[in-house]
Amino acid sequence: MEEIVEGFGKAFFRVVKWILVDAFVETFLHGYGYVTLKIITLGKYPQPNRDNETLCIVTGLISVGVTVALLILFGLI
């Protein structure tokens, strides 16, 4: 009986973890990367008819790292 409950518990927490991580990546990193690309390219990129999801997420991840590094450098964190 314990194995069944343990299996359901692991599955439940795995789904919750997946939802939280996916929500963080989709909303925060993608949005941050999208805005960063729009600012850097003066609104020309990312183009609306192309699949830019991976590029926006990677740009968001790099931008968050640079932002945190700058905040640490200037002593704001």
N, C-alpha and C positions, 0 to 999 in steps of 0.2 A: 504494500500500500504506500509506503514511503517513497518508493521509486516513482510511482505515478504522480504523486504530489510534487516531488522534486523536478520531474520532467516538465510538468505544467508551469512550475515556478520559473525554471530556466527559460522556457519558451516565452513566457510573459515578459520577463525582464529583457530578453533579447529583442523582442518586438518594440518595447518601450525605448530601449537604447537606439535601435535603428531609426525610430521615429524622431527622437531628439537630435541625433547626429544628422539625419537627412534634413530636418527642418533647419538646423543651424547652417548647413552647407547651402541649401537652396535659398534661404531667405537672406541670411547675413552675408556670407561670402560672395554669393552670386550678385547680390545687390551692390555690395561695396566694390566689387570688381567692375561691374557695369558702369557705375558712376565714375570710377577712376579712369576707365577707358574713355568715357565720354569727355571728361575734363582734359585728359592728356592729348587726345586727338581732336579737340575742339568740336566735338559733336559728330565727327565723320564715321567713327567706328564705335561699337559694333553695328554692322548693317542689319536692318530688320529682316531681310529675307534669307539670312544664313543661320546655320546652327552654330552659335557662339557660346554655348553653355560652358563647355570645358575651359575655354579661354577666359571667360568672365570669372569662373571659380578660381583658376590658377592666379589670375591677376588680383583677385580679392585676397587670396592667401598671402601673396607677396606684399600687397599693399598693407595688410594688417601687420605683417612682420616689420615692415619699414616704419609704420606709424608707431608701433610699440618701441622699436629701437630709438626713434627720435624722441619719444616721450621719456625714455630712460636716460638718453644722452643729455637732455635739457633738465633733468631732475624733477620732472613733473609726476613721476611715479615713484 
